[in-house]
Amino acid sequence: MSDDFILNVQNDHILRITAFGIEHLEIAPCLIFVHGFKGFKDWGFVPYIGEYFSKQGYFVLTFNFSHNGVGANLTDFDEPDKFAENNFSLEISELNDLFQAYNFGFFGNPSGKGIGLLGHSRGGAISLLAGSKSEEIKAICTWATVSYFDRYTDRQKNVWREKGYTEILNTRTKQTMRLNISLLEDIEENKDGTLNIEHAVKNLNKPLLICHAENDLAVPFKEAETLFSWSNKNKTDLLAVPATGHTFDVKHPFEGSNKKFDFLLEETSIFFNTNLN
């Protein structure tokens, strides 16, 4: 069973949320899926993940960051101005707001058994940064996750500063989407502090599973190896998923699972069953 919620957070922003396994809320741990760049809670495999883990007995939350660009219709990038104004620090803050909402009964009485985070791509890095500082988070699993945020050349940055924005192509929707200078400023101002992924991983001190496709062209596998090199090896495992890419051969609209994605789900389930229950 699933239900939809809207959570009001700071500055009149809203998080659109789908909760799966409502019947497990008071007795089971919570799993939160954190989407990545150009991701959203109704993309491809995300609803399937919600159903999968709710059938495993978890209370599962999927959600849209307030500035991910996807509005009330849930599947189209119809809020380009918000997308342009998004940044990493805002997403960390909103993920923390979601932790607090769960703990303080926004969805009903929580079980008190803690929270597990599952983040894809950029969402994995946001999960590491927020989760490393939250006692409520008991275990983190990352899929295809970036090891650094500053992914721009000096030339790109100079043009970005001159124009006040940069543009990217959404290859799926064919939309040209802006990123305002506030994103670059966030990276540069906080790269040694709140956005330092290396520091977060080195200080995590809780179970971590790093999953990555060997043929990922968007985020190379070497970034998973970098994350693993920073981690506590007594609490961390690295899982390579062979012969697949950034979304593990899953498309949007969702056309069904496949053997590689099933393998990833099974290993992720084992990880959370071991470290949350």
DRENPAZA-174916 format. One record per residue (C-alpha): residue number from 1; residue in one letter; y, z, x. Coordinates in pm, 1 decimal, decimal comma, always signed. Last residue first. Layout:
% residues N
{k NUM; r a; Y Y; Z Z; X X}
...
//
This chain:
% residues 277
{k 277; r n; Y -548,0; Z +1125,0; X +1702,3}
{k 276; r l; Y -246,7; Z +983,0; X +1888,2}
{k 275; r n; Y -378,3; Z +901,7; X +2235,5}
{k 274; r t; Y -731,4; Z +776,9; X +2179,1}
{k 273; r n; Y -673,6; Z +612,6; X +1843,0}
{k 272; r f; Y -352,8; Z +461,7; X +1982,2}
{k 271; r f; Y -527,5; Z +301,4; X +2278,9}
{k 270; r i; Y -831,4; Z +190,1; X +2079,3}
{k 269; r s; Y -600,2; Z +22,8; X +1827,8}
{k 268; r t; Y -414,8; Z -161,4; X +2103,3}
{k 267; r e; Y -744,3; Z -286,9; X +2243,1}
{k 266; r e; Y -854,8; Z -407,6; X +1899,3}
{k 265; r l; Y -518,9; Z -568,3; X +1826,1}
{k 264; r l; Y -518,2; Z -759,3; X +2155,8}
{k 263; r f; Y -873,9; Z -880,5; X +2100,0}
{k 262; r d; Y -784,1; Z -995,3; X +1748,4}
{k 261; r f; Y -485,2; Z -1180,0; X +1895,1}
{k 260; r k; Y -711,9; Z -1363,0; X +2136,9}
{k 259; r k; Y -974,3; Z -1440,1; X +1872,6}
{k 258; r n; Y -725,3; Z -1575,8; X +1620,5}
{k 257; r s; Y -512,8; Z -1443,2; X +1334,9}
{k 256; r g; Y -385,4; Z -1631,6; X +1035,3}
{k 255; r e; Y -132,9; Z -1904,5; X +959,2}
{k 254; r f; Y +179,1; Z -1688,4; X +965,2}
{k 253; r p; Y +499,5; Z -1885,0; X +913,1}
{k 252; r h; Y +559,5; Z -1835,4; X +1199,6}
{k 251; r k; Y +296,0; Z -1876,0; X +1465,9}
{k 250; r v; Y +32,4; Z -1668,3; X +1644,5}
{k 249; r d; Y -112,1; Z -1804,8; X +1968,3}
{k 248; r f; Y -59,9; Z -1474,6; X +2153,1}
{k 247; r t; Y +314,6; Z -1466,4; X +2080,1}
{k 246; r h; Y +421,1; Z -1506,1; X +2444,2}
{k 245; r g; Y +130,0; Z -1719,4; X +2556,6}
{k 244; r t; Y -247,3; Z -1752,7; X +2568,4}
{k 243; r a; Y -529,3; Z -1827,4; X +2810,9}
{k 242; r p; Y -611,6; Z -1471,1; X +2911,3}
{k 241; r v; Y -478,3; Z -1142,5; X +2768,7}
{k 240; r a; Y -415,9; Z -912,0; X +3063,4}
{k 239; r l; Y -423,2; Z -538,9; X +2985,0}
{k 238; r l; Y -249,8; Z -292,3; X +3216,2}
{k 237; r d; Y -331,1; Z +76,5; X +3171,9}
{k 236; r t; Y -106,1; Z +378,7; X +3216,5}
{k 235; r k; Y -144,5; Z +758,3; X +3211,4}
{k 234; r n; Y -301,6; Z +834,1; X +3548,9}
{k 233; r k; Y -128,8; Z +527,7; X +3695,0}
{k 232; r n; Y +214,5; Z +680,0; X +3628,1}
{k 231; r s; Y +423,0; Z +364,5; X +3596,7}
{k 230; r w; Y +655,5; Z +172,1; X +3825,4}
{k 229; r s; Y +390,4; Z -74,6; X +3947,3}
{k 228; r f; Y +277,3; Z -124,0; X +3586,5}
{k 227; r l; Y +621,6; Z -240,6; X +3480,7}
{k 226; r t; Y +626,0; Z -484,8; X +3772,9}
{k 225; r e; Y +278,8; Z -612,7; X +3686,6}
{k 224; r a; Y +396,3; Z -671,9; X +3329,7}
{k 223; r e; Y +692,9; Z -863,9; X +3471,8}
{k 222; r k; Y +453,9; Z -1070,5; X +3682,7}
{k 221; r f; Y +301,9; Z -1199,0; X +3358,6}
{k 220; r p; Y +607,4; Z -1417,0; X +3303,7}
{k 219; r v; Y +829,0; Z -1353,6; X +2998,4}
{k 218; r a; Y +898,8; Z -1676,7; X +2808,6}
{k 217; r l; Y +621,0; Z -1880,9; X +2972,0}
{k 216; r d; Y +342,2; Z -1631,8; X +2897,0}
{k 215; r n; Y +21,9; Z -1776,0; X +3041,2}
{k 214; r e; Y -144,6; Z -1446,4; X +3140,4}
{k 213; r a; Y -50,2; Z -1286,5; X +2811,1}
{k 212; r h; Y +70,7; Z -928,7; X +2848,1}
{k 211; r c; Y -33,9; Z -583,4; X +2735,1}
{k 210; r i; Y +107,6; Z -266,5; X +2896,7}
{k 209; r l; Y -55,2; Z +48,3; X +2754,3}
{k 208; r l; Y +136,9; Z +370,4; X +2813,9}
{k 207; r p; Y +33,0; Z +732,9; X +2768,6}
{k 206; r k; Y +312,6; Z +984,1; X +2836,7}
{k 205; r n; Y +506,2; Z +1088,9; X +3147,4}
{k 204; r l; Y +784,0; Z +830,3; X +3093,8}
{k 203; r n; Y +992,9; Z +911,1; X +3399,7}
{k 202; r k; Y +892,7; Z +613,4; X +3614,5}
{k 201; r v; Y +897,6; Z +390,2; X +3305,8}
{k 200; r a; Y +1249,6; Z +496,0; X +3204,9}
{k 199; r h; Y +1386,2; Z +465,5; X +3560,0}
{k 198; r e; Y +1249,5; Z +113,0; X +3592,8}
{k 197; r i; Y +1390,3; Z +17,7; X +3252,0}
{k 196; r n; Y +1746,7; Z +115,5; X +3348,0}
{k 195; r l; Y +1941,8; Z +53,0; X +3027,1}
{k 194; r t; Y +2065,1; Z +413,7; X +2982,2}
{k 193; r g; Y +2180,9; Z +442,0; X +3342,0}
{k 192; r d; Y +2191,8; Z +192,6; X +3627,0}
{k 191; r k; Y +2219,6; Z -113,5; X +3402,4}
{k 190; r n; Y +2462,4; Z +60,9; X +3165,0}
{k 189; r e; Y +2801,1; Z -102,7; X +3227,7}
{k 188; r e; Y +2664,5; Z -440,6; X +3335,8}
{k 187; r i; Y +2416,3; Z -480,2; X +3052,6}
{k 186; r d; Y +2657,7; Z -356,0; X +2783,8}
{k 185; r e; Y +2931,3; Z -583,8; X +2916,2}
{k 184; r l; Y +2695,5; Z -881,3; X +2894,1}
{k 183; r l; Y +2618,5; Z -795,9; X +2531,3}
{k 182; r s; Y +2985,8; Z -737,1; X +2446,1}
{k 181; r i; Y +3066,4; Z -1088,6; X +2576,2}
{k 180; r n; Y +2938,7; Z -1231,3; X +2249,7}
{k 179; r l; Y +2601,1; Z -1395,2; X +2201,4}
{k 178; r r; Y +2619,7; Z -1707,9; X +1987,7}
{k 177; r m; Y +2339,9; Z -1893,8; X +1812,0}
{k 176; r t; Y +2274,1; Z -2268,1; X +1798,3}
{k 175; r q; Y +2020,3; Z -2311,8; X +1520,6}
{k 174; r k; Y +1717,1; Z -2537,6; X +1564,1}
{k 173; r t; Y +1511,0; Z -2295,0; X +1348,5}
{k 172; r r; Y +1216,1; Z -2259,8; X +1587,3}
{k 171; r t; Y +1395,8; Z -2354,2; X +1910,2}
{k 170; r n; Y +1671,7; Z -2099,7; X +1849,4}
{k 169; r l; Y +1919,8; Z -2245,8; X +2092,2}
{k 168; r i; Y +2145,5; Z -2014,3; X +2287,8}
{k 167; r e; Y +2523,0; Z -1994,8; X +2315,8}
{k 166; r t; Y +2746,7; Z -1780,6; X +2534,3}
{k 165; r y; Y +3053,8; Z -1586,2; X +2431,1}
{k 164; r g; Y +3399,3; Z -1482,4; X +2545,4}
{k 163; r k; Y +3465,8; Z -1834,8; X +2674,0}
{k 162; r e; Y +3568,9; Z -1740,4; X +3026,9}
{k 161; r r; Y +3337,1; Z -1438,8; X +3045,5}
{k 160; r w; Y +3033,5; Z -1640,3; X +2933,9}
{k 159; r v; Y +3123,1; Z -1922,2; X +3173,5}
{k 158; r n; Y +3125,0; Z -1671,7; X +3460,5}
{k 157; r k; Y +2801,9; Z -1511,7; X +3340,7}
{k 156; r q; Y +2619,9; Z -1844,0; X +3322,3}
{k 155; r r; Y +2736,2; Z -1930,1; X +3675,2}
{k 154; r d; Y +2621,3; Z -1592,7; X +3805,9}
{k 153; r t; Y +2276,8; Z -1655,6; X +3658,3}
{k 152; r y; Y +2149,3; Z -1466,7; X +3355,0}
{k 151; r r; Y +1837,9; Z -1257,1; X +3292,6}
{k 150; r d; Y +1998,2; Z -913,8; X +3331,1}
{k 149; r f; Y +1769,0; Z -725,6; X +3093,4}
{k 148; r y; Y +1480,5; Z -628,8; X +3322,3}
{k 147; r s; Y +1105,5; Z -562,8; X +3294,8}
{k 146; r v; Y +1056,7; Z -773,7; X +2980,7}
{k 145; r t; Y +763,9; Z -700,7; X +2751,9}
{k 144; r a; Y +483,6; Z -930,0; X +2645,0}
{k 143; r w; Y +332,0; Z -652,5; X +2429,1}
{k 142; r t; Y +415,1; Z -290,4; X +2496,8}
{k 141; r c; Y +219,7; Z +15,0; X +2383,4}
{k 140; r i; Y +379,5; Z +359,4; X +2378,4}
{k 139; r a; Y +229,1; Z +704,6; X +2317,4}
{k 138; r k; Y +342,9; Z +1049,6; X +2196,7}
{k 137; r i; Y +698,3; Z +980,4; X +2083,6}
{k 136; r e; Y +839,3; Z +1290,7; X +1913,9}
{k 135; r e; Y +957,5; Z +1428,3; X +2249,4}
{k 134; r s; Y +1209,6; Z +1145,9; X +2278,3}
{k 133; r k; Y +1367,9; Z +1043,5; X +2607,9}
{k 132; r s; Y +1102,9; Z +803,2; X +2736,5}
{k 131; r g; Y +1064,2; Z +664,4; X +2386,7}
{k 130; r a; Y +1415,8; Z +523,3; X +2366,5}
{k 129; r l; Y +1403,0; Z +333,0; X +2694,1}
{k 128; r l; Y +1035,6; Z +237,7; X +2666,5}
{k 127; r s; Y +1071,0; Z +123,5; X +2305,2}
{k 126; r i; Y +1380,7; Z -82,6; X +2387,5}
{k 125; r a; Y +1178,0; Z -247,0; X +2665,0}
{k 124; r g; Y +895,4; Z -324,0; X +2423,8}
{k 123; r g; Y +1141,0; Z -461,3; X +2170,2}
{k 122; r r; Y +1258,6; Z -711,1; X +2432,1}
{k 121; r s; Y +908,1; Z -860,9; X +2422,2}
{k 120; r h; Y +704,5; Z -684,7; X +2151,7}
{k 119; r g; Y +712,8; Z -309,9; X +2099,0}
{k 118; r l; Y +446,2; Z -74,7; X +1963,6}
{k 117; r l; Y +563,5; Z +285,6; X +1948,0}
{k 116; r g; Y +347,3; Z +583,9; X +1853,1}
{k 115; r i; Y +490,2; Z +876,8; X +1661,6}
{k 114; r g; Y +386,7; Z +1238,8; X +1624,3}
{k 113; r k; Y +125,7; Z +1434,0; X +1432,5}
{k 112; r g; Y +380,4; Z +1624,3; X +1222,4}
{k 111; r s; Y +235,2; Z +1470,1; X +907,7}
{k 110; r p; Y +567,4; Z +1354,3; X +767,3}
{k 109; r n; Y +689,8; Z +1464,3; X +421,4}
{k 108; r g; Y +847,1; Z +1169,4; X +243,9}
{k 107; r f; Y +1000,0; Z +844,3; X +370,1}
{k 106; r f; Y +1337,5; Z +999,0; X +461,4}
{k 105; r g; Y +1160,5; Z +1323,7; X +549,5}
{k 104; r f; Y +1350,0; Z +1459,0; X +849,4}
{k 103; r n; Y +1102,8; Z +1333,9; X +1108,8}
{k 102; r y; Y +1101,0; Z +979,2; X +973,8}
{k 101; r a; Y +1479,3; Z +956,3; X +953,2}
{k 100; r q; Y +1512,2; Z +1105,8; X +1301,0}
{k 99; r f; Y +1281,9; Z +849,6; X +1460,3}
{k 98; r l; Y +1466,5; Z +573,5; X +1272,2}
{k 97; r d; Y +1800,8; Z +692,9; X +1405,8}
{k 96; r n; Y +1651,2; Z +685,8; X +1755,9}
{k 95; r l; Y +1556,4; Z +322,1; X +1699,3}
{k 94; r e; Y +1913,0; Z +261,2; X +1586,0}
{k 93; r s; Y +2060,1; Z +409,3; X +1904,0}
{k 92; r i; Y +1826,8; Z +206,6; X +2124,8}
{k 91; r e; Y +1919,9; Z -108,3; X +1930,6}
{k 90; r l; Y +2292,3; Z -41,5; X +1969,3}
{k 89; r s; Y +2249,2; Z +14,8; X +2342,8}
{k 88; r f; Y +2074,2; Z -320,1; X +2376,3}
{k 87; r n; Y +2346,4; Z -530,5; X +2219,4}
{k 86; r n; Y +2421,6; Z -716,3; X +1895,5}
{k 85; r e; Y +2762,7; Z -871,2; X +1826,6}
{k 84; r a; Y +2648,5; Z -1235,0; X +1815,1}
{k 83; r f; Y +2358,7; Z -1146,8; X +1584,9}
{k 82; r k; Y +2605,5; Z -976,4; X +1351,4}
{k 81; r d; Y +2817,7; Z -1290,2; X +1332,8}
{k 80; r p; Y +2508,1; Z -1506,1; X +1285,0}
{k 79; r e; Y +2399,3; Z -1323,0; X +968,0}
{k 78; r d; Y +2188,4; Z -1585,1; X +788,2}
{k 77; r f; Y +1907,0; Z -1609,8; X +1041,9}
{k 76; r d; Y +1647,9; Z -1670,1; X +772,0}
{k 75; r t; Y +1334,9; Z -1468,4; X +685,0}
{k 74; r l; Y +1441,2; Z -1141,9; X +519,8}
{k 73; r n; Y +1658,9; Z -1288,7; X +239,4}
{k 72; r a; Y +1876,6; Z -978,6; X +276,1}
{k 71; r g; Y +1987,0; Z -1048,7; X +630,5}
{k 70; r v; Y +1834,2; Z -1168,7; X +955,1}
{k 69; r g; Y +2075,5; Z -1179,9; X +1248,9}
{k 68; r n; Y +1913,3; Z -906,9; X +1457,3}
{k 67; r h; Y +2224,7; Z -693,0; X +1410,2}
{k 66; r s; Y +2093,7; Z -412,6; X +1189,5}
{k 65; r f; Y +1760,7; Z -395,1; X +1370,8}
{k 64; r n; Y +1491,8; Z -511,4; X +1133,7}
{k 63; r f; Y +1198,7; Z -286,3; X +1050,2}
{k 62; r t; Y +823,7; Z -225,8; X +1061,8}
{k 61; r l; Y +693,3; Z +123,1; X +991,9}
{k 60; r v; Y +324,9; Z +217,9; X +983,3}
{k 59; r f; Y +151,2; Z +528,8; X +848,1}
{k 58; r y; Y -184,7; Z +508,1; X +1019,4}
{k 57; r g; Y -541,5; Z +508,4; X +882,2}
{k 56; r q; Y -689,1; Z +203,6; X +1056,1}
{k 55; r k; Y -618,5; Z +12,9; X +734,0}
{k 54; r s; Y -252,3; Z +100,5; X +790,7}
{k 53; r f; Y -293,0; Z -44,9; X +1139,0}
{k 52; r y; Y -404,4; Z -384,3; X +1015,0}
{k 51; r e; Y -162,9; Z -404,1; X +721,4}
{k 50; r g; Y +139,4; Z -339,4; X +940,0}
{k 49; r i; Y +10,3; Z -572,8; X +1209,9}
{k 48; r y; Y -33,4; Z -849,8; X +950,6}
{k 47; r p; Y +323,9; Z -789,4; X +834,3}
{k 46; r v; Y +435,2; Z -843,6; X +1198,5}
{k 45; r f; Y +214,4; Z -1142,0; X +1287,5}
{k 44; r g; Y +450,2; Z -1419,0; X +1183,0}
{k 43; r w; Y +800,3; Z -1283,1; X +1135,1}
{k 42; r d; Y +865,2; Z -1048,3; X +841,9}
{k 41; r k; Y +994,0; Z -758,2; X +1053,2}
{k 40; r f; Y +1228,7; Z -972,2; X +1259,6}
{k 39; r g; Y +1234,1; Z -1134,0; X +1603,3}
{k 38; r k; Y +1510,3; Z -1341,6; X +1762,4}
{k 37; r f; Y +1493,1; Z -1100,6; X +2057,5}
{k 36; r g; Y +1213,8; Z -847,5; X +2006,5}
{k 35; r h; Y +1060,6; Z -651,1; X +1723,3}
{k 34; r v; Y +979,1; Z -279,2; X +1736,8}
{k 33; r f; Y +665,3; Z -173,3; X +1547,0}
{k 32; r i; Y +658,5; Z +197,0; X +1459,8}
{k 31; r l; Y +329,0; Z +383,7; X +1426,4}
{k 30; r c; Y +326,3; Z +719,5; X +1248,1}
{k 29; r p; Y +48,3; Z +974,3; X +1289,4}
{k 28; r a; Y -167,6; Z +1062,4; X +988,3}
{k 27; r i; Y -191,2; Z +1318,9; X +707,8}
{k 26; r e; Y +138,2; Z +1324,9; X +518,3}
{k 25; r l; Y +222,4; Z +955,6; X +551,1}
{k 24; r h; Y -128,9; Z +819,3; X +500,3}
{k 23; r e; Y -80,5; Z +713,3; X +136,1}
{k 22; r i; Y +230,3; Z +523,5; X +238,9}
{k 21; r g; Y +1,7; Z +298,3; X +443,2}
{k 20; r f; Y +262,9; Z +36,6; X +524,5}
{k 19; r a; Y +638,5; Z +101,2; X +533,8}
{k 18; r t; Y +878,0; Z -193,4; X +534,1}
{k 17; r i; Y +1227,4; Z -129,6; X +665,5}
{k 16; r r; Y +1570,1; Z -293,2; X +643,6}
{k 15; r l; Y +1801,8; Z -102,5; X +874,7}
{k 14; r i; Y +2162,3; Z -78,3; X +763,6}
{k 13; r h; Y +2497,5; Z -55,5; X +939,6}
{k 12; r d; Y +2780,3; Z +142,9; X +779,7}
{k 11; r n; Y +2914,6; Z +246,2; X +1122,8}
{k 10; r q; Y +2608,7; Z +463,7; X +1191,7}
{k 9; r v; Y +2284,8; Z +432,0; X +996,2}
{k 8; r n; Y +2197,7; Z +361,2; X +634,4}
{k 7; r l; Y +1823,5; Z +318,1; X +588,4}
{k 6; r i; Y +1699,8; Z +58,9; X +339,4}
{k 5; r f; Y +1340,2; Z +94,0; X +225,6}
{k 4; r d; Y +1050,7; Z -132,2; X +126,3}
{k 3; r d; Y +703,6; Z -22,5; X +17,7}
{k 2; r s; Y +348,4; Z -87,5; X +127,6}
{k 1; r m; Y +0,0; Z +0,0; X +0,0}
//
